[in-house]
Structures are given as structure tokens and as C-alpha cells.
Amino acid sequence: MIYPSDIALAGGGLSAVGSPWNDASVCACCGKPIAAGDLAVPSPFGPTFTDDLSLAARSGVVCGACAVLLGAGALKLFQKAVVTRDGIFPLAKDAHRAWLFLTPPEPPFVAVVSTTMQQHLIWRTPVTVSKDLLIVRLGQRIMRIRRPVLLAAIEWCEQAGVAFQVAVAAQSAAQAASSAAEVPAGGKRPRKPTKAQQAAELAPPHPFVELDREASSLRHGVIRSDMEAVPEARPYLARLRALNPGELWALASLVKRNRPTPEQPPNIAGTQEEDDQ
């Protein structure tokens, strides 16, 4: 079995800490078996530890890899990143997230995005082992992204937008023609298109009311009502409604007026020393 903490140490060029453990046990954090003689530390979790439900076991011992990740320096280093055995790559920018979603690195890797400061993320995140099923921990939530579905969803957004654009343009043309026919000689000029109509005619609009990069807004993933009114857009909107939370969250970084170009982030391994344990 591949453990997330082991990938993090390899990618970060870090070393396990602790003392040789006397008896065979299991890591309270990641659940990795600890053989007698393996580096480990006593469990440091006290009454104020808030991620108690995420512990893999109540063994009272933490493996040497997870012990490194409990330090403040590691918590900061692994806040928003995809971690492979070759390095640590930040995920703060949409261009970097587009790289992960559209052209992911070779598995196995661990991907995390913090939603608050000082979150324990790596050791409790499932390892991604396939490019077609990306797993990202977003704060307290696990986001599973079926990449073939995500790629199709980008097309569905575009097709729905085009259908809406055509419908709005046709409506504007019909209104202009009707207004022109009704204006007597010497009368007032036809009313100019609204800003919304002008915007719709310039480019396909966003099919959602809102897409939130933290997936916390109540409006996140809600389809626009004016989109619903266009029959030609409804088949695409129905498919978009079937997306899971992870795929909707990924779209927030991909489906934008100015779409980001995937950009591999720099390897930040070695930029921060781990804390003494």
C-alpha cells in the first residue's frame, strides 16, 4: 500500500524522525504498520486536537513520516500543493490547478488545498493512483474528480453558452426588427440593446450563477435561470447537474471568461526546513 506521508517525505526531500519503536504497532495518523525498530514517536494529540475523527487508529504512536508532517513548518509547506515523489508543486493559482486537472503528473501523488491556516492535510488524504480519478483534499472535504467527465463538462459549458448566445442574439434581432417596424416616420429610434444582451452577443456566457474556488458559496454550481429558458441549452445543463462536488469545484478554476493556460508550478521542495520534533 502507498501511504501519503511517505510520498510527502520523498517529494520534499525530508527524513523520518523519532526513535526506534519497541513493539509492532500501527500509525495513528496514516494507518501504516510500524514494525519493531521503525522510527516513531508517541502520539502528541491532546484534548484540543480538532482532527481526532480523521485518525486511522487509536494506537498512541505516530510513524516517523507523519511525525514530520505534524510540525508547523510542514503544515505551511503543504498548504496548497500536489506532492509527488519528485517534488512539491503549489496549487494556489488557477493556472497551476489547470495543470493538475488537465495534464496531471504521473501518479502516485497527493493533492491538498487548505481552506484555513494550519490544517493537517497530507496524512489524511487518499493517494491518487490514476490520472482518470484525481483525489484532492479541500480542507475537511475529499474531492474526487473523474477527469474524463471533467473534460467533457468543459465542452458542455461551451455548448450551453453557444446555445444561449444564439438565442439572445436572435431575440435582440427580433426586438430590433419589431421596434423598427413600429416606429413611424420621424418617430423615436429603436431602443438600444441592454448591456446583458450586448455581453451575450460578444461571447458565450458562464452557465452558472457562481463557481466558487472554495466550494463554500450557496450559489456555487447553481445553473442560471436565463440559461434554463433556452431549450437548446437544456441537454448540456442536465449533464452539468450530474457532476459531483469535485468536478464542480474543478470547473471553478477552468470555466472562466479568461481561461487559464495550464502551467506546471515550480518545485518548492527544499524551500523550508521542517520543524524539530
Secondary structure, 3 states (H helix, E strand, C coil): CCCHHHHHHHHHCCCCCCEECCCCEECCCCCCEECCCCEEEECCCCCCCCCHHHCCCCCCEEEHHHHHHCCHHHHHHCCEEEEECCEEEECCCHHHHHHHHHCCCCCCEEEEECCCCCCCCHHHCCCECECCEEEEEECCEEEEEEHHHHHHHHHHHHHHHHHHHHHHHHHHHHHHHHHHHHCCCCCCCCCCCCHHHHHHHHCCCCCECECCCCCCCCCECCECHHHHCCHHHHHHHHHHHCCCHHHHHHHHHHCCCCCCCCCCCCCCCCCCCCCCC
